[in-house]
């Protein structure tokens, strides 16, 4: 730990929040809060020097900066309110850095609430998943004032490989939603293309090798399919339900801005249907499994 560590709070020890917080524990004076108390206690036991706050209010009171990493912006807004809420504990001059994959409108509302008590706010969703969180190589997409984003850079530095200031509050969440909307489109399109080629007798490994040397490549073909599908490992790293939520944010944002988005709209409906069919615990790559079963093939090799 640095000789003069920042006093940082971390709310939300989920699949990606846990490795992010672990990186922070090695660099900051860290206090954590989680809705499931035993999760916070287990994290503190595994990471020396970490304190556990009994409430969001206590978390805010003990820190100069608080990172939130929750499922939705509504969850962030919920822990702000009430007598034990974060808003009651935050001190003037402190800052909230929201790494939730949230929505721009709620982020702007939260920023206004915090500004009223002289607390800064940056929406700072991340991309890269748990593996890059663990190695400190996440991309952090920031929305906020120049001054607040400058402060946020040092706070997120332990888990960030790249920090980009995109514009005012809400810009980070808008970028993340569109990014994840495109990810969903790539998953659906690659699933269709690969099972078609498998039915045509083309080996899945050869398909990936050619795609990744050609113009049809994407992160899905370059990393996700080779590492998780062709191997048959199928690790459960990101819930389909959360990706469906993100596509919805992107679709609604396009509507609010008067932009026609037939591709995102179709992807949203596909993922909404898959979420209903597969359940809340389904992984975001499970649409590929569904495509395999429908075509009667397995993409392995």
C-alpha positions in Angstrom: 0.0 0.0 0.0 1.1 3.6 -0.7 2.5 5.7 2.2 -0.5 8.1 1.9 -3.3 6.0 0.6 -6.7 7.4 -0.4 -9.6 6.5 1.9 -11.8 4.8 -0.6 -15.1 3.0 -0.1 -16.4 0.2 -2.4 -20.1 -0.8 -2.6 -20.9 -3.9 -4.6 -18.8 -7.0 -4.4 -20.3 -8.9 -7.4 -18.6 -10.9 -10.1 -16.6 -7.9 -11.4 -16.7 -5.7 -8.3 -14.8 -8.3 -6.2 -11.6 -8.3 -8.3 -11.9 -4.5 -8.8 -12.1 -4.1 -5.0 -9.2 -6.5 -4.5 -7.0 -4.3 -6.7 -8.1 -1.2 -4.7 -7.3 -3.0 -1.4 -3.7 -3.2 -2.5 -3.5 0.5 -3.3 -6.0 2.4 -1.1 -7.2 2.4 2.4 -10.3 0.4 1.6 -13.7 0.0 3.3 -16.3 -2.1 1.7 -20.1 -2.5 1.9 -22.2 -5.2 0.3 -26.0 -5.9 0.6 -25.0 -9.5 1.6 -23.0 -8.9 4.8 -21.2 -12.2 4.7 -19.8 -11.4 1.3 -18.2 -8.2 2.6 -16.9 -10.1 5.7 -15.4 -12.8 3.6 -13.7 -10.2 1.3 -12.2 -8.4 4.3 -10.9 -11.7 5.7 -9.2 -12.4 2.3 -7.8 -9.0 1.9 -5.6 -7.7 4.7 -6.4 -4.2 6.0 -9.9 -3.9 4.6 -12.6 -2.7 6.8 -16.4 -3.5 6.5 -19.0 -0.7 6.8 -22.3 -1.7 8.4 -24.3 0.6 6.1 -23.9 2.8 3.1 -24.1 5.8 5.5 -21.1 4.5 7.4 -19.3 3.8 4.2 -19.7 7.4 3.1 -18.7 8.8 6.5 -15.4 6.8 6.6 -14.2 7.7 3.1 -13.1 10.6 0.8 -14.3 8.7 -2.3 -16.8 5.9 -2.8 -16.9 3.5 -5.8 -20.3 2.0 -6.6 -20.5 -1.2 -8.7 -24.1 -2.4 -8.6 -26.4 -4.1 -11.1 -28.4 -1.0 -12.1 -28.6 2.7 -11.6 -31.8 2.2 -9.7 -29.7 0.1 -7.2 -27.2 3.0 -6.8 -30.1 5.5 -6.3 -31.6 3.1 -3.7 -28.5 3.0 -1.5 -28.2 6.8 -1.5 -31.6 7.4 0.2 -32.9 6.7 3.7 -31.5 7.4 7.2 -28.7 4.8 6.6 -28.2 5.8 3.0 -24.9 6.9 1.4 -26.2 10.5 1.0 -26.3 10.8 4.8 -22.7 9.9 5.3 -20.9 11.6 2.4 -19.0 14.7 3.4 -18.7 17.9 1.3 -15.8 17.6 -1.0 -16.0 13.9 -1.4 -16.8 12.1 -4.7 -18.8 9.1 -5.9 -17.4 7.1 -8.9 -20.1 4.9 -10.3 -18.8 1.9 -12.1 -22.3 0.4 -12.5 -23.4 -0.3 -16.1 -26.2 2.2 -15.6 -28.4 4.6 -17.5 -27.6 8.2 -18.3 -30.8 9.8 -17.1 -30.5 8.3 -13.6 -26.9 9.2 -13.5 -27.7 12.9 -14.2 -30.3 12.8 -11.4 -27.9 11.2 -9.0 -25.3 13.9 -9.9 -27.8 16.6 -9.1 -28.6 15.1 -5.7 -24.9 14.9 -4.8 -24.1 18.3 -6.1 -26.7 19.7 -3.7 -24.5 18.5 -0.8 -21.2 19.4 -2.5 -20.2 15.9 -3.5 -18.8 15.2 -6.9 -20.0 12.4 -9.3 -18.5 10.6 -12.2 -20.2 7.8 -14.1 -17.4 5.4 -14.9 -18.6 2.0 -16.2 -16.0 -0.5 -17.1 -15.3 -3.0 -19.9 -13.1 -6.1 -19.9 -14.9 -8.4 -17.4 -13.5 -10.1 -14.3 -10.3 -11.4 -16.0 -9.1 -7.9 -16.9 -10.4 -6.5 -13.5 -8.1 -9.0 -11.8 -5.1 -7.8 -13.8 -5.9 -4.1 -13.6 -6.5 -3.7 -17.4 -10.2 -2.5 -17.5 -11.3 0.3 -19.8 -13.1 2.9 -17.8 -15.5 5.2 -19.6 -16.1 8.5 -17.7 -18.7 11.1 -17.7 -18.4 14.2 -15.6 -16.6 17.5 -15.2 -12.9 17.8 -16.0 -12.1 18.3 -12.3 -14.1 15.3 -11.1 -12.8 13.0 -13.8 -9.2 14.1 -12.9 -9.9 13.0 -9.3 -11.5 9.8 -10.5 -8.4 8.7 -12.4 -6.4 8.2 -9.3 -9.3 6.4 -7.6 -9.9 3.8 -10.4 -6.1 3.5 -11.3 -5.7 0.2 -9.5 -8.0 -1.6 -11.9 -7.8 0.6 -15.0 -5.7 0.0 -18.0 -7.3 2.9 -19.9 -9.4 5.8 -18.6 -11.3 7.9 -21.2 -13.2 11.1 -20.5 -16.2 11.1 -22.9 -18.1 14.2 -21.8 -20.6 15.4 -19.2 -22.3 13.1 -16.6 -24.1 10.3 -18.4 -21.7 10.0 -21.3 -19.9 7.1 -19.7 -23.1 5.1 -19.2 -24.3 6.0 -22.7 -21.0 4.7 -24.2 -21.1 1.5 -22.1 -24.8 0.8 -23.1 -24.0 1.2 -26.8 -20.8 -0.9 -26.5 -22.8 -3.7 -24.9 -25.5 -3.4 -27.4 -22.9 -4.0 -30.1 -21.5 -6.9 -28.1 -25.0 -8.5 -28.1 -25.3 -8.0 -31.9 -21.9 -9.6 -32.4 -22.9 -12.6 -30.3 -26.1 -13.2 -32.2 -24.6 -12.7 -35.6 -21.6 -14.9 -35.0 -23.8 -17.7 -33.6 -25.9 -17.6 -36.7 -22.9 -17.5 -39.0 -20.9 -20.2 -37.3 -23.8 -22.8 -37.0 -24.6 -22.1 -40.7 -21.0 -22.9 -41.7 -20.9 -25.9 -39.4 -24.0 -27.3 -41.2 -22.1 -26.6 -44.4 -19.3 -28.8 -43.3 -16.7 -26.1 -42.3 -14.8 -26.8 -39.1 -15.5 -24.3 -36.4 -11.8 -23.7 -35.6 -11.1 -23.0 -39.3 -14.1 -20.5 -39.3 -12.6 -18.6 -36.4 -9.1 -18.6 -37.9 -10.4 -17.1 -41.2 -12.7 -14.6 -39.5 -10.0 -13.3 -37.3 -7.8 -12.7 -40.3 -10.6 -11.0 -42.2 -13.0 -8.1 -41.9 -15.8 -10.0 -40.1 -13.8 -10.4 -36.9 -14.8 -9.0 -33.5 -13.9 -9.5 -29.8 -16.4 -12.3 -29.8 -14.6 -14.2 -32.5 -11.1 -13.2 -31.4 -11.4 -14.0 -27.6 -14.8 -15.3 -26.4 -15.5 -18.1 -28.9 -11.9 -19.5 -29.0 -11.5 -19.4 -25.2 -15.0 -20.4 -24.0 -17.0 -22.0 -26.9 -14.5 -24.0 -29.0 -13.0 -25.4 -25.8 -16.4 -26.4 -24.4 -15.5 -24.6 -21.1 -18.4 -22.1 -21.0 -17.4 -20.2 -17.8 -20.2 -18.2 -16.2 -18.7 -14.7 -16.1 -21.5 -12.3 -17.0 -25.2 -12.8 -16.7 -27.3 -12.6 -19.9 -29.9 -10.7 -17.8 -27.4 -7.8 -17.3 -26.5 -7.7 -21.0 -30.2 -7.6 -21.9 -30.6 -4.7 -19.5 -27.7 -2.8 -21.2 -29.2 -3.3 -24.6 -32.4 -1.9 -23.3 -30.6 1.2 -22.1 -29.0 1.7 -25.5 -32.3 1.2 -27.3 -34.1 3.6 -25.0 -31.3 6.2 -25.4 -31.7 6.0 -29.2 -35.4 6.6 -28.9 -35.0 9.5 -26.6 -32.6 11.1 -29.1 -34.8 10.4 -32.1 -32.5 7.9 -33.6 -33.8 4.8 -35.5 -32.2 1.7 -34.2 -33.7 -1.4 -35.9 -30.6 -3.6 -35.3 -30.4 -2.8 -31.6 -34.1 -3.1 -31.2 -34.1 -6.6 -32.8 -31.1 -7.6 -30.6 -33.0 -6.4 -27.5 -36.1 -8.4 -28.4 -33.9 -11.5 -29.0 -32.2 -11.2 -25.7 -35.4 -10.4 -23.9 -36.9 -13.6 -25.3 -33.8 -15.6 -24.4 -33.8 -14.1 -20.8 -37.4 -15.3 -20.4 -36.6 -18.8 -21.7 -33.2 -19.4 -20.0 -33.7 -17.6 -16.7 -31.8 -15.0 -14.6 -28.7 -17.2 -14.1 -28.0 -17.7 -17.9 -24.6 -16.6 -19.2 -24.4 -14.0 -21.9 -22.9 -16.5 -24.4 -25.7 -19.0 -23.9 -27.4 -17.6 -27.1 -24.6 -19.5 -28.9 -25.7 -22.7 -27.2 -29.3 -22.1 -28.2 -28.1 -21.6 -31.8 -26.2 -24.9 -31.6 -29.2 -26.9 -30.4 -31.5 -25.3 -33.0 -29.0 -26.2 -35.8 -28.1 -29.6 -34.4 -24.4 -28.9 -34.3 -21.6 -28.3 -31.7 -19.0 -25.6 -32.2 -15.9 -27.3 -30.9 -12.4 -27.9 -32.0 
